[in-house]
Amino acid sequence: MNPISYCEEKAAPSGSDNYYALLGLAPETRNALLPLMAFACEVSTVPRECHDTDVAIRTLDWWRQQVAAVYRGDASHPVCQALLPVIQAHDLPDAWFMEIIDGHAMDIGRETPFDRHDLQLYQQRTASTLCLMQAEITCPGSREAQKFAARAGNVIAGVRDIQMLGYDVRLGRHYLDKEVLTQHGLDASQLYSPVTPDALGRLLAQQAQLLRSNGKDLISTLDRGQRVQLRYLVTRLRLSLRLLERIADDGFRVMEHQIHLTPLGKWWIAWRGRWS
């Protein structure tokens, strides 16, 4: 399997949000974005799949070494082999890759909820930084694109955290601000309920309203040309906002099950995005 095929299988399998968001992009753009996504996927699985803290720390250290090797022109892992020409062509700083690794390192050994500052830092490192790199590929050197990407990353991550809350809690972690939990009269033990508590539903509804407003405002700030240049990120954002609507329609019952968009629904959003 060649490096790009490996990245595609890892980060954009058929039916995924990434798969639909990449549809219709020029091959060179698509092949530049895929290794970034695959790198983020590889690193993000470490805290979830390595249950031994020492093993997780060593694995992330190994990825730091792999990034350093790429910048020396020595790539062995398929993702790094695919990253090498992308980094060279687009002059991406190694600090961005290290930032993503450092973000996921915050999850290792974590036993208490994030406070507001740490949650914002986590989302900035793991989500916004990836979106910044993706924006640099499709809209290089644009301050407006970077601002859009950073905020879009926060919205996309916020929707994912709502959708996957039940799953994350069963893994022993979640991404809800502990101060917000306290304000709604919730403690961590209540999140382990198989049925979504009413207070949690109200909290998620408030968060969803803010995410929806931020996401729509973000898209409205772009003109037609910017939406074309940033089409991958705009499509990802639109898919997230539509998913948020579905979760809201279901009453935010995220502890009972996960809500997903249908393949046809994803295709429709991606197809419409090519013309709007």
Secondary structure in CASP SS format (residue, H / E / C, confidence):
PFRMAT SS
TARGET T0000
AUTHOR 0000-0000-0000
METHOD secondary structure of the structure
MODEL  1
M C 1.00
N C 1.00
P H 1.00
I H 1.00
S H 1.00
Y H 1.00
C H 1.00
E H 1.00
E H 1.00
K H 1.00
A H 1.00
A C 1.00
P C 1.00
S C 1.00
G C 1.00
S C 1.00
D H 1.00
N H 1.00
Y H 1.00
Y H 1.00
A H 1.00
L H 1.00
L C 1.00
G C 1.00
L C 1.00
A C 1.00
P H 1.00
E H 1.00
T H 1.00
R H 1.00
N H 1.00
A H 1.00
L H 1.00
L H 1.00
P H 1.00
L H 1.00
M H 1.00
A H 1.00
F H 1.00
A H 1.00
C H 1.00
E H 1.00
V H 1.00
S H 1.00
T H 1.00
V H 1.00
P H 1.00
R H 1.00
E H 1.00
C C 1.00
H C 1.00
D C 1.00
T H 1.00
D H 1.00
V H 1.00
A H 1.00
I H 1.00
R H 1.00
T H 1.00
L H 1.00
D H 1.00
W H 1.00
W H 1.00
R H 1.00
Q H 1.00
Q H 1.00
V H 1.00
A H 1.00
A H 1.00
V H 1.00
Y H 1.00
R C 1.00
G C 1.00
D C 1.00
A C 1.00
S C 1.00
H C 1.00
P H 1.00
V H 1.00
C H 1.00
Q H 1.00
A H 1.00
L H 1.00
L H 1.00
P H 1.00
V H 1.00
I H 1.00
Q H 1.00
A H 1.00
H H 1.00
D C 1.00
L C 1.00
P C 1.00
D H 1.00
A H 1.00
W H 1.00
F H 1.00
M H 1.00
E H 1.00
I H 1.00
I H 1.00
D H 1.00
G H 1.00
H H 1.00
A H 1.00
M C 1.00
D C 1.00
I C 1.00
G C 1.00
R C 1.00
E C 1.00
T C 1.00
P C 1.00
F C 1.00
D C 1.00
R H 1.00
H H 1.00
D H 1.00
L H 1.00
Q H 1.00
L H 1.00
Y H 1.00
Q H 1.00
Q H 1.00
R H 1.00
T H 1.00
A H 1.00
S H 1.00
T H 1.00
L H 1.00
C H 1.00
L H 1.00
M H 1.00
Q H 1.00
A H 1.00
E H 1.00
I H 1.00
T H 1.00
C C 1.00
P C 1.00
G C 1.00
S C 1.00
R H 1.00
E H 1.00
A H 1.00
Q H 1.00
K H 1.00
F H 1.00
A H 1.00
A H 1.00
R H 1.00
A H 1.00
G H 1.00
N H 1.00
V H 1.00
I H 1.00
A H 1.00
G H 1.00
V H 1.00
R H 1.00
D H 1.00
I H 1.00
Q H 1.00
M C 1.00
L H 1.00
G H 1.00
Y H 1.00
D H 1.00
V H 1.00
R H 1.00
L C 1.00
G C 1.00
R C 1.00
H C 1.00
Y C 1.00
L C 1.00
D C 1.00
K H 1.00
E H 1.00
V H 1.00
L H 1.00
T H 1.00
Q H 1.00
H C 1.00
G C 1.00
L C 1.00
D C 1.00
A H 1.00
S H 1.00
Q H 1.00
L H 1.00
Y H 1.00
S C 1.00
P C 1.00
V C 1.00
T C 1.00
P C 1.00
D H 1.00
A H 1.00
L H 1.00
G H 1.00
R H 1.00
L H 1.00
L H 1.00
A H 1.00
Q H 1.00
Q H 1.00
A H 1.00
Q H 1.00
L H 1.00
L H 1.00
R H 1.00
S H 1.00
N H 1.00
G H 1.00
K H 1.00
D H 1.00
L H 1.00
I H 1.00
S H 1.00
T C 1.00
L C 1.00
D C 1.00
R H 1.00
G H 1.00
Q H 1.00
R H 1.00
V H 1.00
Q H 1.00
L C 1.00
R H 1.00
Y H 1.00
L H 1.00
V H 1.00
T H 1.00
R H 1.00
L H 1.00
R H 1.00
L H 1.00
S H 1.00
L H 1.00
R H 1.00
L H 1.00
L H 1.00
E H 1.00
R H 1.00
I H 1.00
A H 1.00
D H 1.00
D C 1.00
G C 1.00
F C 1.00
R C 1.00
V C 1.00
M C 1.00
E C 1.00
H C 1.00
Q C 1.00
I C 1.00
H C 1.00
L C 1.00
T C 1.00
P H 1.00
L H 1.00
G H 1.00
K H 1.00
W H 1.00
W H 1.00
I H 1.00
A H 1.00
W H 1.00
R H 1.00
G H 1.00
R C 1.00
W C 1.00
S C 1.00
END
